[in-house]
């Protein structure tokens, strides 16, 4: 029997000066407002804690034109979590906003798809359009962790812990993986960038940064199947997440995703 987990979304940054054309291909309102929120996710069961993605810092935000509300490591402290004690980090993919600051988790093993490591260090990175979402320093850090024996590689679907599984979708990045988490309210699929916004997977709208169109479209089907119900899919960057789920304590930047939606 799978154990049940609590799930928390921690918002650390946002990008408000953004149009819908940056989120959807062939959108009917391309110049409408298309803000993104940036999250890391924590899943907890008893004394066991798993971090999903590591975010980016102020220097990266300045270089990319984003706004950091709080450092991801400081955000973790809002839950009483010390980054240096985390033993497992699932990295959904190696884009700049999901894999920064890996050196700040000295006790962690990093769970990553083989295809993502190959993609981020292979010939596709000779093309500006494909390498743009990556920051080379982040990728180099992951390579260093490979050499120090701290990366656990997967080739497709795999179990990280009882009730926590990863599922390769590709699409947005060659080795992108979504995370399925068992909770008392059924399975939750943390889609990460398999669907940036609810509209992506609900309406079949492609996100413009795409390594493989067919895989992205199939990924929409995969995340819906993993969750069982559309309302149990949590997209990676949609500000609606902060409206749909109950807040955690008085932090103002943490939401509880394993509880029923409030809107």
C-alpha positions in Angstrom: 0.0 0.0 0.0 1.4 3.4 -1.0 2.0 5.9 1.7 0.3 9.3 1.5 2.1 12.6 1.1 1.5 16.2 1.8 2.3 18.6 -1.1 3.3 22.2 -0.9 3.9 24.8 -3.7 6.3 27.6 -2.7 6.2 30.6 -4.9 9.6 32.4 -5.1 9.4 34.6 -8.3 7.1 36.0 -11.0 7.1 37.4 -14.4 4.3 39.9 -14.8 5.4 41.8 -17.9 4.5 39.0 -20.3 2.0 38.5 -23.1 0.0 35.4 -23.9 1.9 34.9 -27.1 4.8 33.8 -24.9 2.6 31.0 -23.4 0.5 29.8 -26.2 1.1 29.1 -29.9 -1.7 30.3 -32.2 -3.5 32.1 -29.4 -6.6 34.1 -30.2 -5.5 36.9 -27.8 -1.7 36.9 -28.3 -1.2 40.4 -26.7 -3.3 39.7 -23.6 -1.7 39.5 -20.2 0.2 36.2 -19.6 1.9 36.4 -16.2 3.8 33.4 -14.9 4.5 32.4 -11.3 7.6 30.4 -10.4 7.4 27.6 -7.8 9.4 24.9 -6.1 7.5 22.0 -4.6 7.9 20.1 -1.4 6.4 16.7 -0.6 6.4 15.4 2.9 5.4 12.1 4.6 6.3 11.8 8.3 10.0 12.6 8.6 10.7 12.2 4.9 10.9 15.3 2.7 11.5 15.5 -1.1 12.2 18.7 -2.9 11.0 19.1 -6.5 13.1 21.6 -8.5 15.4 24.3 -7.0 14.4 27.5 -8.8 16.8 30.4 -9.5 18.5 33.3 -7.7 18.5 37.1 -7.9 21.4 37.2 -10.4 19.6 34.8 -12.8 16.4 36.9 -12.4 18.2 40.1 -13.3 19.8 38.4 -16.4 16.4 37.0 -17.5 14.1 39.9 -16.7 12.3 38.1 -13.9 11.4 39.3 -10.4 12.4 37.2 -7.4 10.2 37.6 -4.4 12.3 35.5 -2.1 15.3 33.2 -2.4 14.1 29.6 -2.8 16.3 28.4 0.1 14.7 31.2 2.3 11.3 30.1 1.1 12.0 26.6 2.4 12.7 28.1 5.8 9.0 29.2 5.8 8.2 25.5 6.3 11.0 25.0 8.8 13.2 23.2 6.2 16.9 23.6 6.1 18.2 23.2 2.5 21.4 21.5 3.8 19.4 18.6 5.3 17.4 17.7 2.2 18.4 14.3 0.9 16.4 14.0 -2.3 15.8 16.5 -5.0 13.7 15.7 -8.1 14.8 17.9 -11.0 12.0 17.9 -13.5 14.4 19.3 -16.2 17.5 21.5 -16.4 16.0 24.8 -17.6 17.2 27.9 -15.7 14.1 28.2 -13.5 14.1 24.6 -12.3 17.8 23.8 -11.7 19.6 26.7 -10.2 21.6 26.6 -7.0 22.2 22.9 -6.9 25.3 23.4 -4.7 23.0 24.6 -1.9 21.8 21.1 -1.2 25.0 19.4 -0.1 23.3 16.2 1.3 21.0 15.6 -1.7 20.9 13.1 -4.4 19.4 14.5 -7.6 16.8 12.5 -9.5 16.9 13.2 -13.3 16.0 11.6 -16.6 18.9 10.3 -18.7 17.5 12.0 -21.7 17.6 15.4 -20.0 21.3 15.1 -19.2 22.1 14.0 -22.7 20.0 16.8 -24.2 21.5 19.6 -22.1 25.1 18.5 -22.9 24.7 17.3 -26.5 24.6 18.7 -30.0 21.2 20.4 -29.6 22.9 23.0 -27.4 24.8 24.2 -30.5 21.5 25.9 -31.5 20.6 29.2 -29.9 16.8 28.6 -29.8 17.3 25.2 -28.0 20.0 26.3 -25.5 18.3 29.6 -24.5 16.3 28.2 -21.6 19.4 26.6 -20.1 22.1 28.3 -18.0 25.4 26.6 -18.7 26.5 27.0 -15.0 23.6 25.0 -13.8 24.3 22.2 -16.3 27.9 22.1 -15.4 27.0 21.8 -11.7 24.8 18.8 -12.5 27.7 17.2 -14.5 29.9 17.7 -11.4 27.3 16.0 -9.3 27.3 13.1 -11.8 31.0 12.7 -11.3 30.6 12.8 -7.5 28.0 10.0 -7.6 25.1 12.2 -6.5 22.8 11.8 -9.5 20.2 9.1 -9.8 19.2 8.6 -13.5 15.9 7.3 -14.8 14.9 6.1 -18.3 11.2 6.7 -18.3 8.8 6.0 -15.4 10.3 5.2 -12.0 9.6 5.2 -8.3 11.6 7.7 -6.2 9.8 6.7 -2.9 6.6 4.8 -2.2 3.8 6.9 -3.5 6.1 9.3 -5.4 6.9 8.5 -9.1 8.4 10.3 -12.0 7.2 10.0 -15.6 9.1 11.2 -18.7 7.0 13.3 -21.0 9.5 15.3 -23.0 8.0 17.9 -25.2 9.1 21.2 -23.6 12.6 19.7 -23.0 13.9 16.4 -24.2 14.0 14.8 -20.7 11.2 16.6 -18.9 9.5 14.6 -16.2 6.3 15.1 -14.3 5.8 13.8 -10.8 2.8 11.8 -9.5 2.2 11.9 -5.7 -0.2 9.8 -3.7 -2.3 11.8 -1.2 -5.3 11.2 1.0 -7.3 13.0 -1.7 -6.1 10.8 -4.6 -3.1 11.1 -6.9 -1.8 14.6 -7.7 0.2 15.2 -10.8 2.8 17.9 -10.5 3.1 18.6 -14.2 6.0 21.1 -14.0 6.5 22.3 -17.5 4.6 19.5 -19.1 1.9 22.1 -18.8 2.9 25.6 -17.8 -0.7 26.8 -17.5 -4.1 25.1 -17.1 -5.0 26.2 -20.6 -2.1 24.3 -22.1 -3.3 20.8 -21.1 -7.0 21.6 -21.0 -7.2 23.1 -24.4 -4.3 21.4 -26.1 -2.4 24.7 -26.5 1.3 24.3 -27.3 3.9 26.3 -25.2 6.3 28.1 -27.6 9.5 26.7 -26.1 9.2 23.1 -27.4 11.8 20.5 -28.3 9.2 18.0 -29.7 5.6 19.1 -30.6 4.3 15.5 -30.7 5.8 14.7 -27.3 4.3 17.9 -25.8 0.8 17.0 -27.0 1.2 13.4 -25.8 2.4 14.8 -22.5 -0.9 16.6 -22.0 -2.6 13.2 -22.2 -0.1 11.6 -19.9 -0.5 14.1 -17.0 -4.2 13.9 -17.2 -4.0 10.1 -17.0 -1.6 10.2 -14.1 -3.9 12.4 -12.1 -7.1 10.6 -13.0 -9.1 13.9 -12.7 -8.2 17.2 -14.4 -8.6 19.0 -11.1 -5.7 17.0 -9.7 -3.2 18.2 -12.3 -1.1 21.1 -11.0 0.6 23.1 -13.8 4.1 24.5 -13.3 3.6 28.2 -13.6 -0.1 29.2 -13.5 -0.9 32.0 -11.1 -4.4 30.3 -10.7 -2.7 27.7 -8.4 -2.5 30.4 -5.7 -6.2 30.9 -6.0 -7.3 27.3 -6.2 -5.5 25.9 -3.2 -5.5 26.8 0.5 -2.6 28.8 1.8 -0.2 27.3 4.3 -0.2 29.3 7.6 0.4 33.0 7.4 3.4 32.9 5.0 1.6 34.3 1.9 3.8 32.3 -0.4 3.1 28.6 0.3 0.0 26.7 -0.7 -1.2 23.2 0.2 -1.9 21.1 -2.9 -3.0 17.8 -1.3 -6.1 19.4 0.2 -9.3 20.0 -1.8 -9.3 23.0 -4.0 -11.0 26.1 -2.5 -12.0 27.7 -5.8 
